[in-house]
Amino acid sequence: MFTSIDDFAAEWSQEAKMTKQVMNLLTDESLNQAITDKHRTLGKLAWHLVESVGYMTSLGLKFEGPDNGEKVSNSAVAIAEEYERISEAILEAVKTQWDNESLRVTQTVFGGEWNNGASLRFTIMHQAHHRGQMTVLMRQAGLRIPDLYGPNYDSWIERGMEPRA
């Protein structure tokens, strides 16, 4: 739970930077990668990260999100650009429309009572969760994955070190 707008802004900026790294490595061809036909494709996961940020408008923040019925783009560049736009929009909305007291306000979210600071924490963790799923699909699609929270398998090899598997 966040109790400070500045703390949220710092963490959101760092996490959004990592999500942008992932988004910017997607290719149009990779967007159809799926683990099974019953699960979201890489493109649908990427678009879900764009759409899900817009859910914060239900808590009173005002910023322009994508239309809920908007179709997933077939363009990796378009998805990455929309994520860039919306990640900046939510940050600006939180910084200009809420204050530290606003983070203590309780609202009904997913049938439970959450304060706004907890909703912001959930939004960040939700992004990290799906970003992890995306990196698995990216690897299956033959894409290089970025180092996010530390070196990955490829980075260890490039450094001439034994990967920690």
C-alpha positions in Angstrom: 0.0 0.0 0.0 1.3 3.4 -0.8 1.0 6.3 1.7 2.9 8.8 -0.4 2.3 10.0 -3.9 6.1 10.5 -4.3 6.7 6.8 -3.4 4.1 5.7 -5.9 5.5 7.9 -8.6 9.0 6.6 -8.1 8.0 2.9 -8.2 5.5 3.4 -11.1 8.2 5.1 -13.1 10.6 2.2 -12.5 8.0 -0.5 -13.2 6.6 1.3 -16.3 10.2 1.6 -17.6 10.5 -2.2 -17.4 7.2 -2.8 -19.0 8.2 -0.4 -21.9 11.4 -2.4 -22.4 9.3 -5.6 -22.8 6.7 -3.9 -25.1 9.4 -2.4 -27.3 10.9 -5.8 -28.0 7.6 -7.2 -29.4 7.3 -7.8 -33.1 4.1 -8.0 -35.1 4.8 -11.7 -35.7 5.2 -12.4 -32.0 1.8 -11.0 -31.0 0.1 -14.3 -31.9 2.3 -16.4 -29.6 0.3 -18.4 -27.1 1.0 -21.2 -24.7 -2.3 -22.9 -25.8 -5.3 -21.8 -27.8 -7.3 -21.4 -24.6 -4.9 -18.7 -23.2 -4.2 -15.1 -24.1 -1.7 -14.5 -26.9 1.3 -12.3 -26.3 -0.5 -9.5 -28.1 -3.6 -9.8 -25.9 -1.5 -9.8 -22.8 0.3 -6.7 -23.9 -3.0 -5.0 -24.7 -4.4 -6.1 -21.4 -1.6 -4.1 -19.7 -2.7 -1.1 -21.7 -6.4 -1.5 -20.9 -6.0 -2.4 -17.2 -4.4 0.9 -16.3 -7.6 2.5 -17.5 -9.5 0.7 -14.7 -8.1 3.3 -12.3 -10.6 5.8 -13.7 -13.3 3.9 -11.8 -11.7 5.2 -8.6 -12.1 8.8 -9.7 -8.9 9.5 -11.5 -9.5 11.3 -14.8 -7.4 10.4 -17.8 -8.0 9.1 -21.3 -7.7 5.4 -21.5 -8.5 3.1 -24.5 -12.1 2.3 -25.2 -13.0 -0.9 -23.4 -14.3 -2.4 -26.6 -11.2 -1.4 -28.6 -9.7 -4.3 -30.5 -6.2 -5.5 -29.9 -3.9 -3.9 -32.4 -1.9 -6.1 -34.8 0.9 -3.6 -34.5 3.5 -4.2 -31.8 4.6 -0.6 -32.2 1.1 0.7 -31.7 0.6 -1.3 -28.5 3.9 -0.1 -27.2 3.1 3.5 -28.0 -0.3 3.3 -26.3 1.3 1.7 -23.2 3.7 4.6 -23.2 0.9 7.1 -23.4 -1.3 5.5 -20.8 1.5 4.9 -18.3 2.4 8.6 -18.4 -1.3 9.5 -18.1 -2.0 7.6 -14.9 1.2 9.0 -13.4 0.2 12.5 -14.2 -3.4 11.9 -13.0 -2.2 10.5 -9.6 0.3 13.4 -9.1 -2.2 16.1 -10.0 -5.6 14.8 -8.8 -4.7 13.0 -5.6 -2.7 13.9 -2.6 -1.3 11.7 0.2 -4.7 11.9 2.0 -6.4 10.6 -1.1 -4.4 7.4 -0.8 -6.2 6.6 2.5 -9.7 6.9 0.9 -11.5 3.5 0.8 -13.5 2.4 -2.2 -15.1 -0.9 -3.3 -12.8 -2.8 -5.6 -13.4 -6.3 -6.8 -16.2 -6.6 -4.2 -13.9 -5.6 -1.3 -12.9 -2.4 0.5 -9.5 -1.2 -0.6 -7.9 2.2 0.0 -6.5 4.0 -3.0 -2.9 3.3 -2.0 -3.6 -0.4 -2.1 -5.3 -0.1 -5.5 -2.1 1.6 -6.8 0.0 -1.2 -5.3 -2.3 -3.8 -7.0 -1.9 -2.0 -10.3 1.9 -2.2 -10.2 1.8 -5.9 -9.1 -0.7 -6.7 -11.8 1.7 -5.2 -14.4 4.6 -7.3 -13.0 2.5 -10.5 -13.0 1.5 -10.1 -16.7 5.0 -8.9 -17.7 6.4 -12.2 -16.4 3.9 -14.1 -18.5 4.9 -12.1 -21.5 8.6 -12.9 -21.1 7.8 -16.6 -21.2 5.8 -16.2 -24.4 8.5 -13.9 -25.9 11.1 -16.6 -25.3 8.9 -19.1 -27.0 8.5 -16.7 -29.9 12.2 -16.5 -30.3 12.6 -13.0 -28.9 15.3 -11.8 -26.6 14.0 -10.9 -23.2 15.4 -7.9 -21.3 17.1 -8.1 -18.0 14.4 -6.8 -15.7 15.2 -7.6 -12.0 18.6 -9.0 -12.8 20.5 -10.8 -15.5 18.7 -13.5 -17.5 20.1 -16.7 -18.9 21.4 -15.0 -22.1 23.0 -12.2 -20.2 25.0 -14.7 -18.1 26.3 -16.5 -21.2 27.2 -13.2 -22.9 29.2 -12.3 -19.8 31.1 -15.6 -20.1 29.6 -16.9 -16.9 27.7 -20.1 -16.1 24.0 -19.3 -16.1 22.2 -19.8 -12.7 19.5 -22.1 -13.9 
